[in-house]
Amino acid sequence: MTPPRRFSLRHAVLRTDPPEAAACLALASGLSKGAVKDAMAKGAVQVSRGGKGAHRLRRVKAAVRLGDVLELHYDTDLLALVPPEPRLVRDATRWSAWVKPAGLLSQGTPFGDHASLLRQVELRLDRPAFLVHRLDREAEGVMLVAHDAPTAAALSKLFHENRVEKRYRAEVLGDVAAAYGTDGTIETPLDGKSAATRWRVVAYDPDADTTTLDVTIETGRQHQIRRHLESIGHPVLGDPRYGSGNKNREGLRLRAVFLAFDDLATGGRVELSAAEPTQATQSTPAPGTPAPSGSGSPT
């Protein structure tokens, strides 16, 4: 029987199973051993042992023990995806800044992590990579990645305390200035929480009936910018979830163009722009352990 194109399998290792993880999963799933190896390399396999939490298992020859629980989350289309590459903006050793292209996840899912920024950074820098904030898959823009647990915790705290200046550029449907003037603030609560989005008109294209906005946010609610702009009748172009009449061929027209915060070590101001030229990698790996979860995506 041919396995389905997308499925999840949870298998407790038996005494009669092959001793290696890839062979064990191939037998349990009906996939070829080569297909399982590919899935393992791309982060679609997890193992838990002795009641501890599951972690990704990439080594195809990793030995399994009686009682180990293997999980395979298989998606043919996702595993075949060739992810776009992020661009390094700055390498500060304990953290780095990248321009995440549209189409790249911020972090992986149980179905794999090869199409995520974190995994791409790990491979490029040969260093642990921890999430401290998010951008939606459809959005492009500058993101920070931590390379050790203390730095991840410190940067996450800055985001949670709204001590990171964040600027975005959005192209929206309609003439915003005609309806609301050249600047304003949207303060509609989201998910029962306060939310504030400030916007300023940059340009209006009468032929396309679209407005370009500079946007800053004082809070970081889920999809905040997209929801707020849709709420005033000017949805972001190409948004697959919010608004109507705003579809386009170029995808979501929302970019995180600027981040600024006080340096964790010196207190000096760090400013990061999506337009910055790439800087050469210049540091050595830093040890790390799993980091706390990052803040939700405001885009």
SVG drawing of the C-alpha trace seen along z (x, -y; Angstrom):
<svg xmlns="http://www.w3.org/2000/svg" viewBox="-14 -65 49 74">
<polyline fill="none" stroke="black" stroke-width="0.4" points="0.0,0.0 1.3,-3.5 1.4,-5.8 -0.7,-8.9 1.0,-12.2 0.5,-13.6 0.2,-11.7 1.5,-11.5 2.8,-8.3 3.6,-7.6 5.4,-4.4 6.6,-2.9 9.7,-0.8 9.3,3.0 11.8,5.7 11.3,7.0 12.0,3.6 15.3,2.9 17.9,1.2 18.3,-2.0 15.7,-4.8 15.4,-5.1 14.9,-1.4 12.4,-1.2 10.3,-4.0 10.5,-2.7 9.0,0.6 6.3,-1.1 5.3,-3.6 5.6,-1.8 7.9,-4.5 11.2,-3.7 14.3,-4.0 15.5,-6.8 12.2,-8.8 12.6,-8.4 16.2,-9.6 15.1,-12.7 12.4,-13.4 14.8,-13.0 17.3,-15.4 14.5,-18.0 13.3,-17.7 10.2,-15.7 11.1,-13.0 11.1,-13.3 12.0,-10.9 11.0,-10.8 12.7,-8.6 12.1,-7.8 9.2,-10.1 11.1,-13.2 9.9,-15.6 10.3,-14.9 13.2,-16.4 14.1,-16.3 16.1,-13.2 18.2,-13.7 20.8,-11.0 19.6,-8.1 21.7,-5.6 20.7,-6.7 20.0,-3.6 16.6,-3.1 15.7,-1.4 12.8,0.6 10.1,-1.9 11.4,-4.9 8.6,-6.7 9.3,-7.8 7.1,-10.4 7.1,-10.9 5.1,-13.8 5.3,-13.3 4.2,-15.8 5.4,-15.1 4.8,-18.7 6.5,-20.3 9.5,-18.0 9.9,-18.8 9.9,-22.5 13.1,-24.4 13.1,-27.3 14.1,-30.8 17.4,-31.9 17.5,-34.5 20.1,-37.4 22.5,-38.0 22.4,-41.7 24.6,-41.6 26.4,-39.0 26.9,-40.1 28.1,-36.6 25.4,-36.1 22.7,-37.2 22.4,-37.8 20.0,-39.8 18.5,-38.5 16.1,-39.5 13.6,-36.7 12.1,-36.4 8.4,-35.8 7.7,-32.1 10.1,-31.2 8.7,-30.2 10.1,-31.8 10.5,-28.4 9.7,-24.8 6.6,-22.7 6.4,-19.0 6.3,-18.4 9.8,-19.7 12.1,-22.7 14.2,-22.9 11.9,-25.7 12.4,-27.8 14.6,-30.8 16.0,-29.1 17.2,-26.0 18.6,-28.0 20.6,-30.1 21.8,-27.0 23.2,-25.6 24.7,-28.9 26.5,-29.8 27.0,-26.3 25.6,-27.7 22.5,-27.1 19.6,-29.3 16.7,-30.4 13.5,-32.2 12.9,-35.5 10.1,-37.0 8.2,-36.0 7.1,-37.2 4.3,-35.4 5.4,-33.1 3.9,-35.4 5.8,-38.5 9.3,-39.6 11.6,-41.6 14.3,-41.9 14.4,-39.4 16.7,-38.8 17.9,-35.3 19.7,-34.5 22.6,-32.0 22.5,-31.1 19.7,-30.7 20.6,-33.7 20.6,-36.0 17.3,-34.5 15.7,-35.2 17.0,-38.8 15.9,-39.6 12.5,-38.0 12.1,-40.2 12.8,-43.3 10.1,-42.3 7.6,-41.4 8.2,-44.7 7.8,-46.7 11.4,-48.0 12.2,-47.2 11.3,-49.8 9.7,-48.2 8.8,-49.8 7.0,-48.3 6.1,-49.3 2.7,-48.2 0.9,-48.6 -2.9,-48.7 -6.0,-48.9 -7.6,-52.3 -6.9,-56.0 -6.1,-56.2 -5.5,-59.9 -8.8,-60.7 -10.6,-58.8 -8.4,-59.4 -5.8,-62.1 -2.1,-61.6 -1.4,-59.9 -3.3,-58.3 -3.5,-55.6 -5.7,-52.5 -6.4,-51.4 -9.1,-48.7 -8.5,-46.0 -7.5,-42.6 -8.4,-39.3 -9.5,-41.2 -6.2,-43.0 -5.1,-46.6 -3.4,-47.2 -2.0,-50.3 -0.9,-50.7 0.4,-54.0 0.5,-54.7 1.7,-57.5 0.9,-57.9 4.0,-57.7 2.4,-57.7 -0.9,-57.1 -1.1,-55.4 -4.4,-56.6 -4.0,-54.2 -3.9,-51.1 -5.9,-52.8 -3.3,-51.7 -1.6,-53.5 1.9,-52.9 2.1,-53.4 4.9,-53.5 3.6,-51.6 4.9,-51.4 3.3,-49.3 3.3,-49.8 2.0,-46.2 2.6,-42.9 -0.7,-41.1 -1.2,-38.3 -1.5,-39.7 -2.0,-43.1 -1.1,-45.2 -3.1,-43.1 -6.2,-43.0 -6.0,-46.7 -5.6,-47.9 -8.4,-45.6 -10.6,-47.0 -10.5,-50.5 -11.3,-49.3 -7.8,-49.3 -6.5,-45.7 -2.9,-44.9 -2.4,-43.9 -2.0,-40.2 -3.2,-39.3 -4.5,-35.7 -6.6,-36.0 -7.9,-39.5 -9.8,-41.7 -11.5,-41.4 -10.6,-42.8 -6.9,-43.0 -5.4,-40.0 -2.4,-40.5 0.3,-38.5 3.2,-39.7 1.9,-38.2 1.6,-40.0 2.8,-43.5 4.1,-43.9 7.7,-44.2 9.4,-44.6 12.0,-47.2 13.6,-48.4 14.4,-47.2 16.1,-49.2 17.0,-48.4 19.5,-49.0 22.5,-46.7 22.4,-44.0 26.1,-44.4 27.0,-48.1 23.6,-49.8 24.4,-51.5 21.6,-51.9 21.5,-49.1 19.6,-49.9 18.9,-47.3 17.5,-47.9 16.3,-45.5 18.2,-47.6 21.6,-47.1 24.3,-45.4 25.2,-41.9 28.0,-41.7 30.5,-38.8 30.2,-36.1 32.8,-36.9 32.2,-34.8 32.6,-31.5 29.8,-29.2 28.2,-29.8 26.8,-27.0 23.1,-27.0 20.1,-25.2 16.4,-25.4 15.2,-28.9 11.9,-30.4 9.2,-30.9 9.3,-34.2 6.6,-36.8 3.7,-36.4 3.9,-37.8 2.3,-41.3 2.1,-41.0"/>
</svg>
